[in-house]
Amino acid sequence: MFSYIGELSCPKCNQGMKRKEKWYCNRCNISISSAKPRHFISTNYSAACLKCHGIGSFQVPNPNKLIIHPEKPLCNGAMYSPGFFPKGYLCKPYNHGYYIVQALATRYRFDPFSTSWNDMSEEEKKAFLFGDNNALHVEFENKKGEVYSRVINYQGFYKHWLRDWDVGGTYTDREVCNECNGMKLRPQYLAISLCGYNFFEMCEIPFNELYKILSQVRIKVNIPNFVKTSFKIILTRLEFLIKTGLGYINLNRVAESLSTGEAQRVRLAGLLGSDLTSLTVLLDEPSRGLHPSELHALLEVLMNLRDKGNTIITIEHDPLFMEVADHIIDMGPGAGVNGGKVIAEGTIEDIIKQKTITGDWLSKKKKFKLLMKPRKPKKWLKIYGAVENNLKGDLIEIPHGLIVGLCGVSGSGKSTLLIDTLGRALVPIKHTTSVSREPITPGEYKKIENALPRTVIIDQTKKKIGSPLKFLGLDHLIIQCFSETEDAQTLGLDNKKLSKKCSICKGSGYIKIDMKFLPDVIETCETCKGSGYQAEAWQVFFEGVSLPDVNNLTVEKAYKLFKNFETIGTKLRFVKKVGLGYLQLNQPARTLSGGEAQRLKIVKELSKKSNKKTLYILDEPTIGQHLDDISNLIDVLHLLVNSGHTVVVIEHHPHVLASCDWIIELGPGAGPKGGRVIAKGPPEVVAKLNTPTAPYLKKVLEEGI
């Protein structure tokens, strides 16, 4: 668009130039080469700013972030070192950095272990941070005691070690390029405009505003047809993105900052306007992250794609999707080992007639439980002056001891408030390395009052979950049970000997084969038959079950076996209560869904014996959940609150919101139009207001959920 219908002013007289084979000014009689499409791509060398190479900014050293205790020596507390680097690497023998620092200290006659940073001269400080011009002779030593020498050009802490790794700004500050002002392109291409905006400025405009601007463009007759076609496709895709709640996003938004739902809608927009037919489009939970008011637009697009001769296959639990589907396939009858069969298929009417869990929910035979007496707030956690991203600084009051639902249209500021601001403030992200690759600083706020003693974010990631058995700490307890059996005592196998892992797979039960450029291949360990135990363990039985065979038991069967053991029985009972009784005890984390992983984390919290009142934060816990699973989830959240804790969920699902004690709605719109508290109170109060969520909440409450 910029290449073929953009405008350019003469650099001398500032009058509009005429487009021919080149740009031409009649008044000044000068011509300028026309820009090609590649000249608006900052990753293309011919277009990128010559100073920042198309990045738009630089990582500028900030020694104050590195030296946080100048009264202490370099290797004795002066440096900020949350991970192994820099202190471990620079101050422990047998690391290259250690010997470089020692050589530098010898040259400048300071001791990194006893000379404080304040006592070092400016020359010594500058040499450590930014290097010097003289080659440095370094003697290295390895753990074998071998010593070897090298002459190196030491460039200082920032250039020699940190380089451009510090994306998150642990030791550096981001400085906008003064050549292109952060716009990434060369001046001659930034001079070309469309509707009064250069290329970078247009990419910064939110989609809803961009659509209005581009809708006013009138393309001349002599413009090539492919440009006209591209223009229509742009408008079609922007219209879809706006209707599905992404009007607040701009073209410069970093892809990794998009949620899974946002990314999926962006990819789906790529199919629109292309007139492709005979495609099979596979979508996994396309409704995730969507407010109910945005679902209809998504369904309209999917039906348009279908009408053009494409096949749309979606994994979905939303009743609205099932209502418009031409054909439904219901898998079951249960989950995990109890599922895997087609138990019903056909139209929604056909599914309702079948005696299945899905059919019971669609026919309203099963319903969500409504709180007869919602709990009343007594004490409040208060967030003052939260203004990160689109938040407007409204006072946020979260009641203690209740289930609180935080809702609002996509982009209204929910995650910014709860995860980026409150979450990071109360649960600081811990570094495993000193080079930050993700934001760790809380969003801007003034103060937080009445925070609970403990805060936990329960997400759907599988980090630190090896299997239900290990994650819940059941493996050691079960081994203890087996070590007390007659078999174990006869064979002389105590707790320690039974705990020994297979020497081949190191207890994992599988062997990972590195296929280099192909995905890893995972095979069951033949030595231990996937159990992770040594051969002796197969000879020890409890109630007719050997120790390695316990791994393959479902939670239901394991509970029957160990229910008389208090600690084991309690944990397994909670696992059953959250609807995960079908899981195998040693089921690998890679085979768990996000919802299953999240419920395991809740079980771990439920089974803890702690008197600390806790704030639990959950971000859209219903993603990937069947209506039956959501019902179980609501019951579990109430268990947490009944134990004296507080639960806050970011949620769009009206049934979950109706089951909350208190609701806070942000809005009224997305992006700049959001960020305000537009409703708060019990569900029945919010349902009577004029907000985007109110009509859906009202409908659920009237149906008696």
Secondary structure per residue as TSV (DSSP state, phi and psi in degrees):
chain	resnum	aa	ss	phi	psi
A	1	M	-	360.0	-47.3
A	2	F	H	-65.8	-34.8
A	3	S	H	-67.8	-35.6
A	4	Y	H	-106.4	-27.1
A	5	I	H	-126.8	8.8
A	6	G	-	-68.3	164.3
A	7	E	B	-119.2	150.4
A	8	L	-	-138.9	133.2
A	9	S	B	-94.5	145.9
A	10	C	-	-63.9	129.9
A	11	P	T	-65.8	-16.3
A	12	K	T	-95.2	-55.4
A	13	C	T	-100.8	-6.4
A	14	N	-	66.0	14.6
A	15	Q	-	-88.9	155.1
A	16	G	B	-62.1	133.4
A	17	M	-	-91.8	153.9
A	18	K	E	-93.6	143.4
A	19	R	E	-95.4	119.8
A	20	K	S	-126.6	-131.1
A	21	E	S	-70.7	-28.5
A	22	K	E	-130.8	167.5
A	23	W	E	-72.5	138.0
A	24	Y	E	-139.1	135.3
A	25	C	E	-110.2	116.6
A	26	N	T	-66.1	-36.4
A	27	R	T	-70.1	-45.9
A	28	C	T	-95.6	-7.6
A	29	N	T	55.7	43.9
A	30	I	E	-122.3	154.6
A	31	S	E	-129.1	150.9
A	32	I	E	-133.1	137.3
A	33	S	E	-59.9	140.5
A	34	S	-	-71.1	150.1
A	35	A	-	-87.3	140.1
A	36	K	-	-93.9	163.3
A	37	P	G	-53.3	-35.2
A	38	R	G	-65.8	-18.9
A	39	H	G	-77.8	1.8
A	40	F	G	-114.9	14.6
A	41	I	-	-110.1	113.4
A	42	S	T	-66.9	-19.2
A	43	T	T	-83.7	-4.5
A	44	N	S	-88.6	128.0
A	45	Y	T	-58.4	-36.7
A	46	S	T	-69.7	-13.4
A	47	A	T	-110.4	-27.3
A	48	A	B	-65.5	144.5
A	49	C	-	-54.5	134.7
A	50	L	T	-71.2	-18.8
A	51	K	T	-91.1	-48.2
A	52	C	T	-100.1	-1.1
A	53	H	T	58.0	36.6
A	54	G	T	85.4	6.7
A	55	I	S	-87.7	-33.5
A	56	G	-	91.8	-10.2
A	57	S	E	-157.4	171.8
A	58	F	E	-129.4	151.6
A	59	Q	E	-90.0	110.8
A	60	V	E	-100.2	129.0
A	61	P	E	-56.2	137.8
A	62	N	-	-130.0	90.6
A	63	P	H	-56.3	-25.3
A	64	N	H	-66.8	-23.4
A	65	K	H	-79.8	-25.9
A	66	L	H	-85.0	-51.1
A	67	I	B	-93.9	94.9
A	68	I	S	-97.1	-15.7
A	69	H	-	-130.7	78.7
A	70	P	T	-64.3	-15.2
A	71	E	T	-78.3	-7.3
A	72	K	S	-109.0	160.5
A	73	P	B	-70.9	160.0
A	74	L	G	-52.5	-48.4
A	75	C	G	-96.5	18.8
A	76	N	G	-139.3	40.0
A	77	G	T	113.2	-5.1
A	78	A	T	-70.7	-36.7
A	79	M	B	-88.7	142.8
A	80	Y	-	-74.5	115.8
A	81	S	-	-142.7	77.2
A	82	P	S	-70.2	-20.1
A	83	G	S	-119.6	-165.3
A	84	F	S	-63.3	-38.2
A	85	F	T	-94.1	138.9
A	86	P	T	-93.0	-21.7
A	87	K	H	-60.9	-48.1
A	88	G	H	-63.4	-42.3
A	89	Y	H	-71.4	-35.9
A	90	L	H	-92.5	-14.9
A	91	C	H	-123.6	2.4
A	92	K	S	-115.2	133.1
A	93	P	T	-57.4	158.5
A	94	Y	T	74.7	8.6
A	95	N	S	-109.4	139.2
A	96	H	H	-54.6	-41.9
A	97	G	H	-60.3	-34.5
A	98	Y	H	-60.5	-45.3
A	99	Y	H	-74.1	-28.3
A	100	I	H	-68.7	-43.8
A	101	V	H	-63.9	-39.5
A	102	Q	H	-63.3	-41.5
A	103	A	H	-65.4	-39.8
A	104	L	H	-65.7	-41.1
A	105	A	H	-65.0	-36.8
A	106	T	H	-65.5	-41.7
A	107	R	H	-64.4	-43.0
A	108	Y	H	-98.7	1.7
A	109	R	T	60.1	52.3
A	110	F	-	-132.2	158.4
A	111	D	-	-108.9	114.0
A	112	P	T	-63.6	-13.3
A	113	F	T	-99.7	-15.6
A	114	S	T	-129.8	-22.5
A	115	T	S	-86.1	118.3
A	116	S	B	-68.8	156.9
A	117	W	G	-60.2	-38.1
A	118	N	G	-64.0	-30.2
A	119	D	G	-84.9	-9.9
A	120	M	S	-76.8	145.9
A	121	S	-	-73.7	163.4
A	122	E	H	-60.5	-35.4
A	123	E	H	-64.9	-40.9
A	124	E	H	-67.9	-41.2
A	125	K	H	-63.1	-45.4
A	126	K	H	-62.9	-38.8
A	127	A	H	-64.5	-42.2
A	128	F	H	-66.6	-44.0
A	129	L	H	-76.8	-41.7
A	130	F	H	-124.9	4.6
A	131	G	-	79.1	179.9
A	132	D	-	-137.5	176.1
A	133	N	S	-83.7	-9.8
A	134	N	S	-94.1	139.2
A	135	A	-	-61.3	145.1
A	136	L	E	-111.9	125.5
A	137	H	E	-89.7	119.2
A	138	V	E	-122.4	135.2
A	139	E	E	-105.4	116.7
A	140	F	E	-99.7	151.8
A	141	E	E	-136.9	135.7
A	142	N	-	-100.7	178.7
A	143	K	T	-69.1	-15.2
A	144	K	T	-83.0	-4.6
A	145	G	-	88.8	4.9
A	146	E	-	-78.3	132.7
A	147	V	E	-114.7	134.5
A	148	Y	E	-143.6	154.1
A	149	S	E	-113.7	149.9
A	150	R	E	-146.1	151.4
A	151	V	E	-106.8	120.8
A	152	I	E	-122.0	161.4
A	153	N	-	-100.9	92.2
A	154	Y	-	-75.6	122.1
A	155	Q	-	-102.9	6.3
A	156	G	-	97.5	164.4
A	157	F	I	-53.1	-45.9
A	158	Y	I	-73.1	-42.8
A	159	K	I	-87.0	-33.0
A	160	H	I	-78.0	-39.1
A	161	W	I	-114.4	-48.3
A	162	L	I	-74.6	-43.3
A	163	R	T	48.7	-126.2
A	164	D	T	-109.8	24.8
A	165	W	-	-78.0	-25.6
A	166	D	-	-79.4	65.8
A	167	V	T	-64.1	-38.0
A	168	G	T	-81.0	-7.3
A	169	G	-	79.7	40.4
A	170	T	S	-67.4	-41.4
A	171	Y	S	-122.5	4.1
A	172	T	E	-132.6	167.3
A	173	D	E	-116.6	151.5
A	174	R	E	-90.2	125.7
A	175	E	E	-120.7	126.5
A	176	V	E	-67.9	138.4
A	177	C	-	-62.3	125.7
A	178	N	T	-81.3	-5.3
A	179	E	T	-83.3	-45.9
A	180	C	T	-110.1	1.4
A	181	N	T	56.2	35.9
A	182	G	T	81.0	5.2
A	183	M	-	-91.3	-4.1
A	184	K	-	75.1	-20.9
A	185	L	B	-102.9	166.0
A	186	R	-	-74.0	153.9
A	187	P	H	-55.5	-38.4
A	188	Q	H	-66.2	-23.9
A	189	Y	H	-93.1	-27.4
A	190	L	H	-72.5	-18.8
A	191	A	T	-72.4	-20.9
A	192	I	-	-80.2	133.0
A	193	S	E	-127.6	161.0
A	194	L	E	-139.8	120.4
A	195	C	T	58.5	29.5
A	196	G	T	87.6	3.5
A	197	Y	E	-119.4	140.0
A	198	N	E	-79.2	177.6
A	199	F	H	-60.8	-45.9
A	200	F	H	-65.1	-43.8
A	201	E	H	-60.8	-39.1
A	202	M	H	-68.0	-34.2
A	203	C	H	-72.4	-13.6
A	204	E	T	-90.9	-9.0
A	205	I	S	-80.7	131.0
A	206	P	-	-57.6	150.3
A	207	F	H	-55.1	-39.5
A	208	N	H	-65.7	-34.5
A	209	E	H	-77.1	-37.8
A	210	L	H	-61.5	-39.2
A	211	Y	H	-62.4	-42.7
A	212	K	H	-62.9	-41.3
A	213	I	H	-66.7	-48.0
A	214	L	H	-71.3	-25.5
A	215	S	H	-64.3	-21.1
A	216	Q	T	-87.6	-7.0
A	217	V	-	-72.8	133.5
A	218	R	-	-116.2	114.8
A	219	I	-	-86.4	132.1
A	220	K	-	-70.8	160.4
A	221	V	T	-63.3	-37.1
A	222	N	T	-78.8	0.6
A	223	I	S	-75.5	137.1
A	224	P	-	-53.7	148.2
A	225	N	H	-62.1	-34.5
A	226	F	H	-66.0	-26.7
A	227	V	H	-70.7	-41.7
A	228	K	H	-62.9	-41.0
A	229	T	H	-64.8	-43.8
A	230	S	H	-61.0	-38.2
A	231	F	H	-64.2	-41.7
A	232	K	H	-64.4	-40.5
A	233	I	H	-64.2	-40.1
A	234	I	H	-58.7	-47.6
A	235	L	H	-64.9	-40.6
A	236	T	H	-61.4	-45.2
A	237	R	H	-70.1	-39.0
A	238	L	H	-63.4	-39.8
A	239	E	H	-61.9	-42.7
A	240	F	H	-64.4	-45.6
A	241	L	H	-62.5	-36.5
A	242	I	I	-69.0	-44.9
A	243	K	I	-64.7	-30.3
A	244	T	I	-94.5	21.2
A	245	G	I	86.3	16.0
A	246	L	I	-109.9	22.4
A	247	G	T	-65.2	-16.5
A	248	Y	T	-86.2	-10.7
A	249	I	-	-84.9	152.1
A	250	N	-	-120.1	170.8
A	251	L	T	-69.0	-19.8
A	252	N	T	-89.1	1.4
A	253	R	-	-61.9	130.6
A	254	V	-	-69.1	130.6
A	255	A	G	-58.5	-38.4
A	256	E	G	-70.3	-13.1
A	257	S	G	-87.5	-6.1
A	258	L	S	-78.5	143.9
A	259	S	-	-73.4	169.7
A	260	T	H	-60.7	-42.0
A	261	G	H	-65.6	-41.9
A	262	E	H	-63.3	-43.9
A	263	A	H	-62.6	-38.3
A	264	Q	H	-67.0	-38.8
A	265	R	H	-69.1	-35.0
A	266	V	H	-64.5	-43.0
A	267	R	H	-64.3	-38.7
A	268	L	H	-65.1	-36.2
A	269	A	H	-61.9	-27.9
A	270	G	T	-64.9	-19.3
A	271	L	T	-85.1	-20.4
A	272	L	T	-75.5	142.4
A	273	G	T	78.7	-2.3
A	274	S	S	-88.2	-13.4
A	275	D	-	58.4	26.8
A	276	L	-	-76.0	142.9
A	277	T	-	-128.0	169.1
A	278	S	S	61.4	26.4
A	279	L	-	-90.3	150.6
A	280	T	E	-109.5	113.2
A	281	V	E	-102.8	120.6
A	282	L	E	-104.6	123.6
A	283	L	E	-126.0	130.1
A	284	D	E	-104.6	108.3
A	285	E	-	52.9	60.1
A	286	P	T	-64.2	-15.7
A	287	S	T	-83.1	-5.8
A	288	R	T	-60.6	135.3
A	289	G	T	78.0	1.3
A	290	L	-	-95.7	135.3
A	291	H	-	-71.7	147.3
A	292	P	H	-51.8	-32.0
A	293	S	H	-69.8	-15.6
A	294	E	H	-98.9	-7.4
A	295	L	H	-67.9	-38.0
A	296	H	H	-61.9	-38.3
A	297	A	H	-64.9	-39.5
A	298	L	H	-64.6	-44.1
A	299	L	H	-63.0	-38.4
A	300	E	H	-61.3	-42.0
A	301	V	H	-66.6	-43.8
A	302	L	H	-62.3	-37.9
A	303	M	H	-71.0	-33.2
A	304	N	H	-65.4	-41.4
A	305	L	H	-63.2	-40.5
A	306	R	H	-62.2	-43.2
A	307	D	H	-67.2	-17.6
A	308	K	T	-87.7	4.7
A	309	G	T	100.2	16.6
A	310	N	-	-101.5	158.0
A	311	T	E	-107.5	124.7
A	312	I	E	-110.0	119.4
A	313	I	E	-117.1	120.1
A	314	T	E	-122.8	143.6
A	315	I	E	-92.3	114.4
A	316	E	-	-146.1	151.5
A	317	H	-	-120.4	-8.3
A	318	D	-	-72.2	125.5
A	319	P	H	-56.8	-32.4
A	320	L	H	-63.1	-38.5
A	321	F	H	-65.6	-41.0
A	322	M	H	-66.8	-31.2
A	323	E	H	-65.4	-34.8
A	324	V	H	-97.3	-7.1
A	325	A	-	-66.9	141.2
A	326	D	S	-76.4	-30.2
A	327	H	-	-149.3	133.9
A	328	I	E	-118.6	137.3
A	329	I	E	-116.6	119.1
A	330	D	E	-102.8	118.9
A	331	M	E	-96.3	147.7
A	332	G	E	172.1	-146.1
A	333	P	S	-75.0	-23.6
A	334	G	S	-117.2	-151.9
A	335	A	S	-116.2	162.9
A	336	G	G	60.8	-129.8
A	337	V	G	-66.3	-15.4
A	338	N	G	-91.7	4.4
A	339	G	-	-119.4	-154.3
A	340	G	-	92.9	4.0
A	341	K	E	-115.7	150.3
A	342	V	E	-82.1	111.3
A	343	I	E	-102.2	-14.4
A	344	A	E	-164.4	149.4
A	345	E	E	-157.4	156.8
A	346	G	E	135.9	-156.6
A	347	T	S	-77.2	175.1
A	348	I	H	-63.6	-32.4
A	349	E	H	-64.5	-39.1
A	350	D	H	-65.4	-39.9
A	351	I	H	-66.5	-40.4
A	352	I	H	-61.8	-34.3
A	353	K	H	-71.1	-23.0
A	354	Q	S	-80.1	149.2
A	355	K	-	-88.8	73.5
A	356	T	S	-125.3	165.5
A	357	I	H	-61.6	-43.2
A	358	T	H	-63.3	-43.3
A	359	G	H	-61.2	-38.9
A	360	D	H	-65.0	-37.1
A	361	W	H	-71.9	-41.3
A	362	L	H	-67.7	-31.6
A	363	S	T	-86.9	0.2
A	364	K	T	69.6	15.5
A	365	K	S	-66.9	-34.0
A	366	K	S	-104.4	138.4
A	367	K	-	-138.2	159.3
A	368	F	-	-75.6	149.3
A	369	K	-	-84.4	133.6
A	370	L	-	-98.6	137.7
A	371	L	-	-64.7	119.0
A	372	M	S	-70.3	-40.8
A	373	K	S	-129.1	88.7
A	374	P	-	-55.5	141.6
A	375	R	-	-67.4	149.0
A	376	K	-	-104.7	138.4
A	377	P	-	-71.1	142.8
A	378	K	-	-121.9	-35.7
A	379	K	S	-132.3	152.9
A	380	W	E	-129.4	136.4
A	381	L	E	-86.5	127.4
A	382	K	E	-119.6	133.9
A	383	I	E	-114.4	118.3
A	384	Y	E	-103.2	138.7
A	385	G	-	63.2	36.0
A	386	A	-	-76.8	114.2
A	387	V	-	-130.2	19.4
A	388	E	S	-67.7	143.6
A	389	N	T	51.8	-114.6
A	390	N	T	-100.2	5.5
A	391	L	-	-66.7	140.5
A	392	K	-	-102.5	6.0
A	393	G	-	87.7	9.9
A	394	D	-	-61.9	148.8
A	395	L	-	-66.9	124.5
A	396	I	E	-105.4	121.7
A	397	E	E	-116.8	116.4
A	398	I	E	-110.7	114.9
A	399	P	E	-69.5	141.5
A	400	H	T	-75.6	148.8
A	401	G	T	72.6	20.5
A	402	L	S	-130.3	166.4
A	403	I	E	-92.7	119.2
A	404	V	E	-112.3	127.1
A	405	G	E	-100.8	123.1
A	406	L	E	-102.9	115.5
A	407	C	E	-129.3	179.7
A	408	G	-	144.2	162.6
A	409	V	S	-64.2	164.0
A	410	S	T	-57.2	132.1
A	411	G	T	83.8	12.7
A	412	S	S	-82.6	-8.9
A	413	G	S	111.9	12.5
A	414	K	H	-64.0	-53.1
A	415	S	H	-67.6	-35.4
A	416	T	I	-60.0	-42.0
A	417	L	I	-71.8	-53.7
A	418	L	I	-82.3	-41.3
A	419	I	I	-91.4	-54.2
A	420	D	I	-74.1	-30.3
A	421	T	I	-100.2	-68.0
A	422	L	I	-65.2	-45.2
A	423	G	I	-61.0	-48.8
A	424	R	H	-69.2	-28.5
A	425	A	H	-73.4	-41.2
A	426	L	H	-92.2	-25.2
A	427	V	S	-127.3	77.6
A	428	P	-	-57.5	138.6
A	429	I	-	-70.6	126.1
A	430	K	-	-89.6	135.4
A	431	H	-	-79.0	142.3
A	432	T	S	-106.3	-6.7
A	433	T	S	-145.4	157.1
A	434	S	S	-83.9	-6.1
A	435	V	S	-99.2	108.6
A	436	S	-	-77.7	126.3
A	437	R	-	-115.2	9.7
A	438	E	S	-147.8	154.1
A	439	P	-	-64.0	135.1
A	440	I	-	-123.4	-11.2
A	441	T	S	-82.2	132.5
A	442	P	-	-61.9	152.4
A	443	G	-	-59.7	156.6
A	444	E	-	-65.4	128.8
A	445	Y	-	-153.4	164.2
A	446	K	S	-87.5	-53.7
A	447	K	E	-162.3	159.3
A	448	I	E	-124.0	125.2
A	449	E	E	-110.9	149.7
A	450	N	S	58.7	38.9
A	451	A	-	-68.0	145.2
A	452	L	-	-71.3	159.0
A	453	P	S	-58.4	-27.3
A	454	R	E	-140.8	142.6
A	455	T	E	-131.7	134.9
A	456	V	E	-132.4	129.9
A	457	I	E	-97.5	116.5
A	458	I	-	-102.2	99.2
A	459	D	-	-103.8	-173.9
A	460	Q	S	-102.2	14.6
A	461	T	-	-76.6	157.7
A	462	K	-	-103.1	14.3
A	463	K	T	-58.8	132.2
A	464	K	T	71.4	8.5
A	465	I	-	-103.6	100.3
A	466	G	S	-77.4	-45.6
A	467	S	-	-166.0	162.0
A	468	P	H	-55.4	-38.2
A	469	L	H	-58.2	-49.2
A	470	K	H	-80.4	-38.2
A	471	F	H	-63.0	-38.3
A	472	L	T	-89.1	2.7
A	473	G	T	70.1	28.1
A	474	L	H	-83.8	-23.4
A	475	D	H	-59.9	-46.9
A	476	H	H	-68.6	-35.6
A	477	L	H	-67.4	-40.5
A	478	I	H	-70.0	-40.1
A	479	I	H	-60.2	-38.8
A	480	Q	H	-60.3	-41.0
A	481	C	H	-61.3	-45.5
A	482	F	H	-68.6	-32.8
A	483	S	H	-67.8	-17.9
A	484	E	T	-94.2	-0.6
A	485	T	S	-76.0	164.1
A	486	E	H	-64.6	-38.1
A	487	D	H	-58.8	-47.8
A	488	A	H	-63.6	-42.0
A	489	Q	H	-69.7	-35.3
A	490	T	H	-65.4	-39.9
A	491	L	H	-84.8	-4.6
A	492	G	T	71.6	30.9
A	493	L	-	-101.4	103.6
A	494	D	-	-87.8	-175.2
A	495	N	H	-56.4	-42.2
A	496	K	H	-66.5	-43.2
A	497	K	H	-69.7	-37.4
A	498	L	H	-69.0	-23.8
A	499	S	T	-79.5	-10.0
A	500	K	-	-62.0	134.7
A	501	K	B	-92.2	158.7
A	502	C	-	-56.2	132.1
A	503	S	T	-74.0	-16.2
A	504	I	T	-86.8	-51.4
A	505	C	T	-99.3	1.2
A	506	K	T	60.7	28.6
A	507	G	T	92.0	-4.2
A	508	S	S	-77.5	-27.1
A	509	G	S	89.2	-5.9
A	510	Y	E	-144.1	161.9
A	511	I	E	-119.9	128.5
A	512	K	E	-96.1	123.9
A	513	I	E	-103.5	119.6
A	514	D	-	-75.2	117.4
A	515	M	-	-100.9	21.6
A	516	K	T	59.7	-105.5
A	517	F	T	-82.3	-6.5
A	518	L	S	-102.7	163.4
A	519	P	-	-60.1	148.7
A	520	D	-	-60.9	146.3
A	521	V	E	-103.2	129.6
A	522	I	E	-111.2	122.6
A	523	E	E	-122.4	147.3
A	524	T	E	-67.2	136.1
A	525	C	-	-66.8	121.9
A	526	E	T	-73.2	-28.6
A	527	T	T	-65.6	-47.3
A	528	C	T	-104.8	4.3
A	529	K	T	58.7	33.1
A	530	G	T	82.2	4.3
A	531	S	S	-85.2	-29.8
A	532	G	-	86.9	-6.0
A	533	Y	B	-98.8	163.1
A	534	Q	-	-80.4	167.5
A	535	A	G	-57.6	-34.2
A	536	E	G	-60.5	-29.6
A	537	A	G	-63.2	-25.5
A	538	W	G	-70.7	-14.3
A	539	Q	G	-92.6	-2.2
A	540	V	-	-107.0	125.7
A	541	F	E	-122.1	148.6
A	542	F	E	-134.4	118.1
A	543	E	T	52.9	38.5
A	544	G	T	81.3	4.9
A	545	V	E	-116.5	128.8
A	546	S	E	-77.3	159.6
A	547	L	H	-57.5	-49.0
A	548	P	H	-63.3	-30.5
A	549	D	H	-68.5	-20.3
A	550	V	H	-59.9	-34.0
A	551	N	T	-53.9	-36.2
A	552	N	T	-90.3	-2.8
A	553	L	S	-71.7	144.7
A	554	T	B	-76.5	164.3
A	555	V	H	-59.3	-38.9
A	556	E	H	-57.4	-50.1
A	557	K	H	-69.0	-38.5
A	558	A	H	-64.8	-35.5
A	559	Y	H	-64.0	-41.7
A	560	K	H	-62.6	-34.2
A	561	L	H	-75.6	-38.2
A	562	F	H	-116.4	13.7
A	563	K	T	-63.4	-21.7
A	564	N	T	-81.0	-9.6
A	565	F	S	-92.9	112.2
A	566	E	H	-53.1	-54.4
A	567	T	H	-64.8	-45.6
A	568	I	H	-66.2	-45.6
A	569	G	H	-61.2	-39.8
A	570	T	H	-62.7	-46.9
A	571	K	H	-64.3	-44.2
A	572	L	H	-67.3	-33.3
A	573	R	H	-64.8	-39.6
A	574	F	H	-67.1	-37.2
A	575	V	H	-61.4	-42.0
A	576	K	H	-64.0	-38.8
A	577	K	H	-65.7	-30.3
A	578	V	T	-88.9	8.2
A	579	G	T	84.3	23.6
A	580	L	-	-113.6	26.3
A	581	G	T	-64.3	-15.2
A	582	Y	T	-84.2	-13.6
A	583	L	S	-67.1	144.2
A	584	Q	B	-81.3	145.1
A	585	L	T	-57.2	-42.5
A	586	N	T	-104.1	29.6
A	587	Q	-	-66.1	124.4
A	588	P	-	-60.8	144.6
A	589	A	G	-59.6	-30.6
A	590	R	G	-63.9	-20.0
A	591	T	G	-94.9	-2.1
A	592	L	S	-85.9	146.5
A	593	S	-	-80.7	168.7
A	594	G	H	-62.6	-38.4
A	595	G	H	-66.1	-39.2
A	596	E	H	-64.6	-42.4
A	597	A	H	-62.1	-41.1
A	598	Q	H	-65.0	-41.5
A	599	R	H	-68.9	-32.2
A	600	L	H	-63.2	-38.4
A	601	K	H	-65.1	-36.8
A	602	I	H	-65.8	-41.2
A	603	V	H	-58.6	-42.9
A	604	K	H	-60.7	-38.2
A	605	E	H	-70.2	-40.3
A	606	L	H	-64.3	-33.7
A	607	S	T	-87.2	-0.7
A	608	K	-	-79.1	139.8
A	609	K	-	-98.5	90.0
A	610	S	-	-139.6	139.8
A	611	N	-	-92.6	-1.4
A	612	K	-	-73.3	124.4
A	613	K	-	-68.6	131.9
A	614	T	E	-123.4	142.8
A	615	L	E	-99.0	119.0
A	616	Y	E	-103.2	127.5
A	617	I	E	-112.9	125.7
A	618	L	E	-127.4	131.0
A	619	D	E	-104.4	106.5
A	620	E	-	48.5	63.6
A	621	P	T	-67.9	-12.9
A	622	T	T	-84.1	-3.4
A	623	I	T	-59.3	127.0
A	624	G	T	78.1	10.1
A	625	Q	-	-103.7	134.7
A	626	H	-	-71.2	159.5
A	627	L	H	-57.0	-34.8
A	628	D	H	-67.0	-39.3
A	629	D	H	-66.4	-37.9
A	630	I	H	-65.0	-38.9
A	631	S	H	-61.1	-43.9
A	632	N	H	-63.6	-40.8
A	633	L	H	-60.7	-44.1
A	634	I	H	-60.4	-42.4
A	635	D	H	-60.5	-40.2
A	636	V	H	-67.7	-40.4
A	637	L	H	-62.1	-37.4
A	638	H	H	-67.1	-32.8
A	639	L	H	-60.6	-42.8
A	640	L	H	-62.0	-43.7
A	641	V	H	-69.9	-37.2
A	642	N	H	-64.0	-21.4
A	643	S	T	-85.3	4.8
A	644	G	T	97.1	6.7
A	645	H	-	-95.6	175.3
A	646	T	E	-120.4	135.9
A	647	V	E	-122.8	128.9
A	648	V	E	-122.1	124.4
A	649	V	E	-119.9	134.2
A	650	I	E	-84.9	120.7
A	651	E	-	-152.6	147.7
A	652	H	-	-108.9	-21.4
A	653	H	-	-65.3	115.8
A	654	P	H	-61.9	-30.4
A	655	H	H	-68.2	-37.8
A	656	V	H	-67.6	-43.9
A	657	L	H	-62.0	-38.5
A	658	A	H	-67.6	-21.5
A	659	S	T	-89.7	-4.0
A	660	C	S	-79.1	159.9
A	661	D	S	-82.2	-31.0
A	662	W	E	-146.4	144.0
A	663	I	E	-127.4	137.9
A	664	I	E	-121.9	123.1
A	665	E	E	-112.3	128.7
A	666	L	E	-99.8	153.6
A	667	G	E	164.4	-147.1
A	668	P	S	-77.3	-21.9
A	669	G	S	-118.4	-156.4
A	670	A	S	-109.0	163.2
A	671	G	G	59.5	-132.6
A	672	P	G	-61.4	-22.8
A	673	K	G	-86.6	0.8
A	674	G	-	-111.4	-159.3
A	675	G	-	87.2	5.4
A	676	R	E	-113.6	152.8
A	677	V	E	-81.6	112.1
A	678	I	E	-105.6	-10.2
A	679	A	E	-161.2	146.7
A	680	K	E	-158.4	146.9
A	681	G	E	139.6	-176.1
A	682	P	-	-63.3	158.1
A	683	P	H	-53.7	-40.9
A	684	E	H	-67.6	-25.9
A	685	V	H	-76.9	-47.1
A	686	V	H	-63.1	-34.8
A	687	A	T	-62.5	-22.7
A	688	K	T	-88.1	-7.4
A	689	L	S	-88.0	170.4
A	690	N	S	-99.8	78.6
A	691	T	S	-131.1	165.6
A	692	P	S	-59.2	-31.9
A	693	T	S	-86.4	-26.8
A	694	A	H	-52.3	-48.9
A	695	P	H	-62.1	-35.1
A	696	Y	H	-73.0	-36.2
A	697	L	H	-68.0	-41.5
A	698	K	H	-61.8	-43.0
A	699	K	H	-61.5	-44.3
A	700	V	H	-64.9	-43.1
A	701	L	H	-66.4	-37.3
A	702	E	H	-67.7	-31.5
A	703	E	T	-78.0	-7.6
A	704	G	T	76.3	15.9
A	705	I	-	28.4	360.0
